[in-house]
């Protein structure tokens, strides 16, 4: 999810940056187009002024004076002069009567307009030496020169816009208008600008996409490297955890062995206890929801510490070859408290969230409690006794019964089984005893590994076991 969010953030930021860049390019080209148009307009108006001055000089040379009569020779000569000038960009030359606004001499060509249309653009007076009101050419602002006889700007004629220059001719009381069509002038410039704009937009877009791709590539590479590092760290952490668990297990088992070493008669007692409780836990997991894989693992390891409290019992009692007196028995029973308190102190150091230490503490404290409440050290009964302790209790008693001690011979499996079953509901949890009965064949195999097979009782017991587990078909054929 984090990776997905990282990609979305990069794409969003890059998209916003690209959009802002395209807007900036668009605004730049808009500004550049306006500046280009202004420059073209100034240049065209300057050219128009040159053409107008040429016509004025020609009219002065021809001594043209009377343009009041449309049919006069002066008007015809003036129109002829105007018509001899070739105007570029579909331009026109027009001479307008300053008093009436009527066209005196239009230039023949593509531009057609009426006197009414031309009069619409002659609105503001220039002024003259004679004081006559002379209309000015205009739709936008027009820059008048100091003598107020010349003007430049643009006009709309017949739906088209023209860049124009206008001059007042005092001797004729007329206005000379020279114009060039804006669209013709700007078209080539606009076309070039559009071409450049497309290239700029395309280049910007490609550059933005390239940057986005580069950012995504860098992000992907960083994520791959991060995942590689993370996987390496996980492997290292997993390795360290395994090493820590192995060390922990070794230390725990070492502590258990330390306690066991003070009681030489127990032999491989810890290994067998761990095997028994593992078998019982795995079987009970099919009937009790509380038991899972972690429960089984922790209990198997914690069972090794069930008698850790024996390190606090005096050797005179712990190593006594015979049966203990009631007073000595009371001292021996203290090992459950000593072990539980020791593990509780360790748990406090490690933190109360240590599931293993909690399990080990329960086993050490309560594995001598009885289902009927007559056990020690706290006299708990039935479900008050933690499940882990109830399981260890059956395993511990069974191993004690089937093991050789200085003061007794090992009991057979059948004898031990009888005692375990008799204690169901009084000494032991009936459900754990039921599990023991389901697994008794496996228990017997483990218990036999410690016995001296040369003993006559053991051989007899082994024969009984063989008879009990022999298939019915074989028994039938034998009979």
Order of alpha helices (4+ residues) and beta strands (2+ residues): alpha-alpha-beta-beta-alpha-beta-beta-beta-beta-beta-alpha-alpha-alpha-alpha-alpha-alpha-alpha-alpha-alpha-alpha-alpha-alpha
